[in-house]
Amino acid sequence: MNEDTRADLLKDEYIMLQNFYEDIDSKGLTIKNWAITVALAAIGAGVVYSKEILIVGFFAALVFWYLEAHWRGLSHFFSTRIKDIEAAFQTDNRKTVLPLQVYSTWTNEYKRVGNQTWKYMWKQSSFLPHAGIAIAYILLYGFYPVLFP
């Protein structure tokens, strides 16, 4: 494969990976929006009908938190390949980097570091607002008799 073709394929792969990476951010925002919507509905229903609804909302908050962390953890594997391609262009080392290696890079990185969900649960991008929502449920449930006699 000639150098121009290799460079074009790496560029195309880079653009595709950047789009995936941005899509994961978009999904993260969608998950946050749903989490906040469900939280407001569950808190309202819990206040009006029964405090046990707050328990259901608490577990929903944990599920949304995990789901967002899972998506953001997947972004780690795409970012590994993005870094490889960037390094190839920065060091003018395009001749040794094979294009179209997303799957193999992803698989090798997964074998090396494993699932990244737990790690990403504690990063601010995933932690907020889900942890705050979960804490709000706990506080509302605990102080329910005082707040809503």
Buried (B, 14 or more C-beta within 10 A) or exposed (E): EEEEEBBEBBBEBBEBBBEBBEEBEEBBEEBBEBBBEBBEEBBEBBBEEEBEBBBBBBEBBBEBBBBBBBBBBBBBBBBBBBEBBEEBBEEEEBEEBBBEBBEEBBEBBBEEEEEBBEBBBEEEEBBEBBBEBBEBBEEBBEEBEEEEE
